Amino acid sequence: PQTFRALVGHKEAVQDLPPGAVHLVEAGPCPFQMIRYGRNIYATQFHPEADGQSFATRIRIYRGKGYFHPDEAGALTDACLAEDITVPGQILRRFVERYRAG
């Protein structure tokens, strides 16, 4: 799809790409959400393995660790659980299918 929803949880972000890297996915304040380097090296800033439930678990674990104000944990959890996050998992599955055989 042209656009999709994904979950992110980082304090840092890639600012510049190395020579030869291909910019594949962009978003807001963290423009380089997915890149390819060479023929088969991929990197994502978003979490292709995560859905709302797994991020709710992360919020519980990281509460008080400086990623967000602890008082925001409930609202962040609710927001994550309200999202229908499916495309990132499809991207990850397709990657595995494509490169599993070598």
Secondary structure, DSSP 4 states (H G I P E B T S, - for coil): ----------S----SPPTTEEEEE--TTS--SEEEETTTEEEESS-TT--HHHHHHHHHHHTTTTSS-GGGHHHHHHHHHH----HHHHHHHHHHHHHTT-
